Amino acid sequence: MEANLRWVPLTAVAPLAWGANYYVTHAYLPADRPLWGAALRALPAGLVLLTLSRRRPHGPWWWRSALLGLLNTAVFFVLLYLASQLLPTSTAATVMAASPLAMLLTAWALAGQRPHRAHLVGAVVGLGGVALTLLGAGGAVSGAGLAASAAAMLVSCVGYVLAARWREGADPLAVTSWQLTAGGLMLLPLAAAAEGAPPAMDARTLPAFGYVALVATALAFALWFAGLRHLPAGTVGLLNPLAGVLLGAGLAGEGLGARQVCGLALVLAGVLLGRPRGPARPAEVSVAAESGTRTRS
């Protein structure tokens, strides 16, 4: 037990980095380049993890990696980029914290994985918390940002269900590297065609792109999968929305009212109720884990 607890601070880097990613994207990256933003995040991280895992796809994993890369990387990262730009950091983090709850319902609908009653209660509590947070947000909340968040959750949930079905004997870090690389390669020509040349790199954007690619993606996923061999995912997974909300309030100057605090508390309570019973299975955690902790019931 003591040896496992030593992994807590290392594993906690991942959800903290994912939570901070909302703020970095919103504050430092160009709002009009979502395709390039997603591509410059995915491809460098994928190549780094591919170097670390030293495994190439084999057999059906060639087309599986392409499909999962489309869902869990290309589409998901673009939608997450848009949500981060259009919504206040604290709001985006809280809304995306409901992803594990949405995943329970998606797995039930698509894969027949009936959740426990406590999980359904957690889903209702968490969604109520999201609604309360949105009602408590100061000013108008972007409908396009909420739509991007909802679409990101839906896409990542479908990708998770597919990844969970195909998990047999696959190394999670290698599978993640394949998805990131495939998704990044898909995004490059689309970004060039739709958005022109890559965004200019200056003293503001270069460190930001370096953070989202190398820290919030490559390093975060490497530490996450290493830690999940010793810890249940729920041990540190809730740090993701907490980091996003606190950074939004502390650095971006976003107001954090009583309703938002209560809403976040309800979301976290819902996620806790919706956690799987029994030990976590690392192979079932997909690259879309950034939007929440993902393991099957």
C-alpha positions as a printed NumPy array, in Angstrom:
array([[  0.   ,   0.   ,   0.   ],
       [  2.766,   2.449,   0.952],
       [  4.6  ,   1.724,  -2.297],
       [  1.411,   2.368,  -4.265],
       [  0.79 ,   5.682,  -2.513],
       [  4.145,   6.906,  -3.794],
       [  2.569,   6.89 ,  -7.25 ],
       [ -0.151,   9.351,  -6.237],
       [  1.853,  12.584,  -6.787],
       [  3.28 ,  11.335, -10.096],
       [ -0.079,  10.141, -11.405],
       [ -1.717,  13.371, -10.212],
       [  0.385,  15.29 , -12.76 ],
       [ -1.897,  14.003, -15.539],
       [ -5.293,  15.32 , -14.374],
       [ -3.678,  18.536, -13.162],
       [ -2.095,  19.029, -16.584],
       [ -5.403,  18.298, -18.327],
       [ -7.221,  20.75 , -16.077],
       [ -4.618,  23.452, -16.762],
       [ -4.908,  22.764, -20.486],
       [ -8.279,  24.571, -20.583],
       [ -6.658,  27.734, -19.264],
       [ -3.55 ,  27.57 , -21.484],
       [ -5.653,  27.033, -24.603],
       [ -8.059,  29.827, -23.716],
       [ -5.427,  32.365, -22.686],
       [ -2.472,  31.753, -25.006],
       [ -3.465,  29.919, -28.191],
       [ -5.119,  31.514, -31.263],
       [ -8.892,  31.254, -31.131],
       [ -9.291,  30.942, -34.911],
       [ -7.004,  27.919, -35.447],
       [ -8.744,  24.886, -33.886],
       [ -7.518,  22.46 , -36.568],
       [ -3.902,  23.539, -36.256],
       [ -4.243,  23.695, -32.495],
       [ -5.422,  20.085, -32.369],
       [ -2.833,  18.89 , -34.916],
       [  0.096,  20.567, -33.142],
       [ -1.036,  18.992, -29.92 ],
       [ -1.653,  15.466, -31.182],
       [  1.156,  14.704, -33.615],
       [  4.209,  15.712, -31.523],
       [  2.772,  13.902, -28.5  ],
       [  1.99 ,  10.829, -30.573],
       [  5.515,  10.653, -31.951],
       [  7.027,  11.036, -28.459],
       [  4.862,   8.231, -27.045],
       [  5.52 ,   6.097, -30.118],
       [  9.24 ,   6.435, -29.409],
       [  8.703,   5.455, -25.778],
       [  6.468,   2.462, -26.471],
       [  8.537,   1.23 , -29.445],
       [  5.561,  -0.677, -30.82 ],
       [  3.847,  -0.37 , -34.151],
       [  0.243,  -1.316, -34.907],
       [ -0.301,  -4.887, -35.995],
       [ -3.13 ,  -6.716, -37.708],
       [ -6.512,  -5.059, -37.155],
       [ -4.906,  -2.348, -35.033],
       [ -3.979,  -0.485, -38.211],
       [ -7.603,   0.334, -39.071],
       [ -8.649,   0.448, -35.418],
       [ -5.983,   3.058, -34.71 ],
       [ -7.201,   5.095, -37.672],
       [-10.824,   5.011, -36.485],
       [ -9.969,   5.688, -32.835],
       [ -7.532,   8.381, -33.925],
       [-10.349,  10.064, -35.835],
       [-12.751,   9.951, -32.875],
       [-10.531,  10.154, -29.778],
       [ -7.904,  12.51 , -31.192],
       [ -8.831,  14.441, -34.342],
       [-12.486,  15.232, -33.673],
       [-12.187,  15.248, -29.873],
       [ -9.176,  17.585, -29.735],
       [-10.76 ,  20.039, -32.193],
       [-14.005,  20.15 , -30.206],
       [-12.113,  20.467, -26.929],
       [-10.077,  23.337, -28.389],
       [-13.273,  25.122, -29.439],
       [-14.894,  24.562, -26.041],
       [-11.791,  25.881, -24.269],
       [-11.81 ,  29.013, -26.428],
       [-15.541,  29.74 , -26.285],
       [-16.236,  29.002, -22.62 ],
       [-14.689,  30.399, -19.436],
       [-12.057,  27.992, -18.144],
       [-14.001,  27.118, -15.003],
       [-17.2  ,  26.456, -16.973],
       [-15.458,  24.293, -19.595],
       [-13.729,  22.236, -16.904],
       [-16.935,  21.681, -14.947],
       [-18.984,  20.709, -17.999],
       [-16.326,  18.246, -19.183],
       [-16.148,  16.765, -15.681],
       [-19.485,  15.124, -16.466],
       [-17.828,  12.96 , -19.152],
       [-17.541,   9.826, -16.984],
       [-21.256,  10.079, -16.257],
       [-22.084,  10.491, -19.937],
       [-19.89 ,   7.496, -20.638],
       [-21.901,   5.286, -18.294],
       [-25.045,   6.077, -20.245],
       [-23.308,   5.666, -23.618],
       [-21.88 ,   2.274, -22.647],
       [-25.365,   1.241, -21.506],
       [-26.97 ,   2.355, -24.785],
       [-24.326,   1.039, -27.196],
       [-22.778,  -1.931, -25.408],
       [-25.522,  -3.074, -23.068],
       [-23.365,  -2.44 , -19.986],
       [-26.116,  -1.813, -17.473],
       [-24.837,   0.482, -14.701],
       [-25.511,  -0.056, -11.029],
       [-28.258,   2.002,  -9.415],
       [-25.662,   4.098,  -7.603],
       [-24.076,   4.937, -10.945],
       [-27.403,   6.176, -12.324],
       [-27.917,   8.285,  -9.215],
       [-24.416,   9.667,  -9.743],
       [-25.269,  10.567, -13.342],
       [-28.373,  12.489, -12.266],
       [-26.48 ,  14.276,  -9.462],
       [-23.576,  15.175, -11.758],
       [-25.76 ,  16.498, -14.568],
       [-27.674,  18.542, -12.005],
       [-24.362,  19.999, -10.881],
       [-23.487,  20.99 , -14.454],
       [-26.874,  22.706, -14.834],
       [-26.389,  24.565, -11.548],
       [-22.912,  25.684, -12.616],
       [-24.217,  27.075, -15.899],
       [-27.018,  28.926, -14.11 ],
       [-24.467,  30.43 , -11.727],
       [-22.049,  31.574, -14.415],
       [-21.775,  35.321, -14.753],
       [-22.952,  36.7  , -18.095],
       [-24.167,  34.755, -21.082],
       [-22.706,  31.321, -21.695],
       [-21.741,  30.565, -25.306],
       [-24.191,  28.156, -26.884],
       [-21.54 ,  27.16 , -29.425],
       [-19.117,  26.405, -26.594],
       [-21.671,  24.217, -24.827],
       [-22.43 ,  22.442, -28.1  ],
       [-18.711,  21.798, -28.627],
       [-18.414,  20.394, -25.099],
       [-21.441,  18.142, -25.547],
       [-20.187,  16.924, -28.924],
       [-16.716,  16.275, -27.478],
       [-18.231,  14.15 , -24.719],
       [-20.388,  12.19 , -27.183],
       [-17.511,  11.518, -29.585],
       [-15.127,  10.456, -26.814],
       [-17.777,   8.202, -25.263],
       [-18.326,   6.369, -28.547],
       [-14.561,   6.087, -28.992],
       [-14.241,   4.7  , -25.481],
       [-16.851,   2.009, -26.061],
       [-15.013,   0.894, -29.204],
       [-11.617,   0.96 , -27.466],
       [-13.011,  -1.081, -24.573],
       [-14.278,  -3.738, -26.988],
       [-10.871,  -3.965, -28.668],
       [ -8.687,  -3.891, -25.57 ],
       [ -7.529,  -7.536, -25.674],
       [ -3.793,  -7.792, -25.012],
       [ -3.067,  -4.253, -26.193],
       [ -0.591,  -2.04 , -24.368],
       [ -2.501,   1.15 , -23.453],
       [  0.456,   3.488, -23.968],
       [  1.164,   2.036, -27.411],
       [ -2.508,   2.239, -28.404],
       [ -2.591,   5.86 , -27.263],
       [  0.506,   6.682, -29.315],
       [ -1.081,   5.122, -32.409],
       [ -4.284,   7.102, -31.954],
       [ -2.483,  10.4  , -31.386],
       [ -0.209,   9.903, -34.38 ],
       [ -3.042,   8.823, -36.671],
       [ -5.268,  11.687, -35.557],
       [ -2.468,  14.216, -35.954],
       [ -1.69 ,  13.012, -39.475],
       [ -5.372,  13.286, -40.407],
       [ -5.535,  16.834, -39.122],
       [ -2.47 ,  18.188, -40.947],
       [ -3.941,  18.359, -44.489],
       [ -7.308,  19.551, -43.185],
       [ -5.653,  22.321, -41.183],
       [ -3.529,  23.422, -44.152],
       [ -6.54 ,  23.446, -46.484],
       [ -8.987,  25.17 , -44.137],
       [ -6.759,  27.461, -42.07 ],
       [ -3.744,  28.074, -44.274],
       [ -0.237,  28.227, -42.883],
       [  0.471,  27.114, -39.303],
       [  0.007,  29.794, -36.658],
       [  2.999,  32.022, -36.038],
       [  5.152,  30.937, -33.124],
       [  6.245,  33.695, -30.799],
       [  7.249,  34.027, -27.172],
       [  3.593,  33.635, -26.175],
       [  2.331,  30.791, -28.364],
       [  5.436,  28.585, -28.612],
       [  5.581,  27.718, -24.88 ],
       [  1.799,  27.233, -24.91 ],
       [  1.917,  24.775, -27.803],
       [  4.849,  23.056, -26.118],
       [  2.815,  22.705, -22.939],
       [ -0.327,  21.251, -24.535],
       [  1.65 ,  18.787, -26.688],
       [  4.493,  17.692, -24.436],
       [  3.134,  18.222, -20.915],
       [ -0.668,  17.981, -21.142],
       [ -0.541,  15.13 , -23.653],
       [  2.731,  13.165, -23.942],
       [  3.93 ,  13.453, -20.329],
       [  0.415,  13.339, -18.866],
       [ -0.574,  10.131, -20.642],
       [  2.774,   8.45 , -19.924],
       [  2.474,   9.154, -16.185],
       [ -1.246,   8.327, -16.178],
       [ -0.827,   4.854, -17.6  ],
       [  2.204,   4.156, -15.435],
       [  0.295,   5.21 , -12.329],
       [ -2.821,   3.22 , -13.183],
       [ -0.78 ,   0.047, -12.802],
       [ -0.562,   0.861,  -9.109],
       [ -3.626,   3.015,  -8.352],
       [ -7.352,   3.063,  -9.117],
       [ -8.186,   5.83 , -11.572],
       [-10.576,   7.551,  -9.157],
       [ -7.735,   8.233,  -6.713],
       [ -6.581,  11.34 ,  -8.579],
       [ -8.971,  11.701, -11.522],
       [-11.087,  14.379,  -9.862],
       [ -8.12 ,  16.782,  -9.911],
       [ -8.898,  17.475, -13.595],
       [-12.007,  19.642, -13.089],
       [-10.681,  21.056,  -9.826],
       [ -7.524,  22.323, -11.546],
       [ -9.525,  23.881, -14.362],
       [-11.924,  25.671, -12.043],
       [ -9.217,  26.975,  -9.677],
       [ -7.021,  28.194, -12.527],
       [ -9.98 ,  29.911, -14.144],
       [-10.79 ,  31.689, -10.908],
       [ -7.215,  32.43 ,  -9.847],
       [ -5.459,  33.319, -13.103],
       [ -8.218,  34.263, -15.527],
       [-10.121,  36.306, -12.942],
       [-13.356,  34.394, -13.544],
       [-15.945,  34.865, -10.852],
       [-16.625,  31.791,  -8.762],
       [-19.991,  32.236,  -7.092],
       [-21.803,  30.09 ,  -4.57 ],
       [-23.878,  28.391,  -7.266],
       [-20.785,  27.396,  -9.218],
       [-19.091,  26.03 ,  -6.104],
       [-22.198,  23.992,  -5.261],
       [-22.475,  22.853,  -8.876],
       [-18.87 ,  21.675,  -8.943],
       [-19.403,  19.849,  -5.649],
       [-22.411,  18.049,  -7.132],
       [-20.446,  17.102, -10.248],
       [-17.628,  15.646,  -8.155],
       [-20.145,  13.805,  -5.968],
       [-21.768,  12.373,  -9.069],
       [-18.428,  11.219, -10.465],
       [-17.58 ,   9.583,  -7.129],
       [-20.9  ,   7.728,  -7.13 ],
       [-20.313,   6.703, -10.736],
       [-16.854,   5.246, -10.181],
       [-16.505,   1.578, -11.113],
       [-16.437,  -1.038,  -8.406],
       [-13.299,  -3.086,  -8.124],
       [ -9.797,  -2.346,  -9.428],
       [ -9.228,  -0.164, -12.424],
       [ -8.253,  -1.742, -15.716],
       [ -5.632,   0.421, -17.41 ],
       [ -6.148,  -1.087, -20.834],
       [ -9.687,   0.269, -20.855],
       [ -8.66 ,   3.894, -20.498],
       [ -8.588,   5.614, -23.878],
       [ -6.814,   8.733, -25.076],
       [-10.019,  10.6  , -24.418],
       [ -9.436,  10.119, -20.7  ],
       [ -8.531,  13.808, -20.557],
       [-12.188,  14.699, -20.301],
       [-12.677,  12.409, -17.321],
       [-11.618,   9.168, -15.691],
       [-12.701,   6.254, -17.892],
       [-13.017,   2.662, -16.742],
       [-15.747,   0.108, -17.272],
       [-18.129,  -1.023, -14.544]])
